[in-house]
Amino acid sequence: MVFDSFTSNWQGALFSKHGMSSVQMMCGVNLFSCLLTSTSLTQQGGFIHSLQFMSEFPTFTIDCVLLSVSSAAGQLFIFYTIATFGPVVFIIIMTIRQGLAILLSCLIYQHPITIFGVFGIIIVFLAVFLRIYCNQRIRAQKRRLQNASAAKI
């Protein structure tokens, strides 16, 4: 969770400080992901075995390509959201998405959820909605103060 929180905030800082585009950010992230994965596979002696597996099972290769394209599209949306709305909004979106995924998993696949799980989900959603509500109230008060001070001038 620490690295997840760090990543979106760091990417937000890169967007604002260096004016990077979503595609540039995605290219950098994927380049380092490929380098780190290739280095790890090479050190563990699995790089050649992985390539052999892909050549033996072409449907696996097709699945990997489809998964990569889907992931790239998702990354574009993630980077666009962070660049446009900031890391805090992105974290709120991801928290809501995760909560909905849990609820759908319980409903569709009948995964059991304990009473503590229900309370946890309720607390998370209440915290997110409370933050949104408070931010809206603060913005409304600032607008009223600005309008009142503009009317006096």
Steps between C-alpha positions, in 0.01 A plus 500: 500500500789734573647456152155528342440833676851619418471414130192708417629799699842476337340477155286803583815692592666396173196616302492839670875564527619373162180523295524138385227352284313181582677317218845609624414383851369167370810449285731562797307275736480216248866533400614458859247221558641310202858559613433386857301194389760400240781541752315291757421223249860497377644480853264215588576315177141514376525740207572235233244262654236776479572557132484124432165479680362783289616331178344166605165655592406773250160557662686602815690757294172634358355523852812689614467747212130558575576547868779745413272707275232508771758601758635775275151641449442492876831675561404779262182559701696488827764749386238728346305500827809579707613773258156660476350458847799419722607199704241545776207471259665196342538332839133569577397350164714191560364457853143513374587260217654254745200518730260442212714208378471341844124550508455362147718202585279426799180540299596323178719218633336469845830559677430515871559825684521526875336770709845656547538512122165677468604753765833550322333572168251735666780689676699537177200627302397735780852642519514556124157660483568709811817633338312588182217663698741705716698615197179615332396691813840669526488603133148638542606705804802639312276600209256673737786689666641604162158613380440693823838673479446580131160651580657733759749634248 
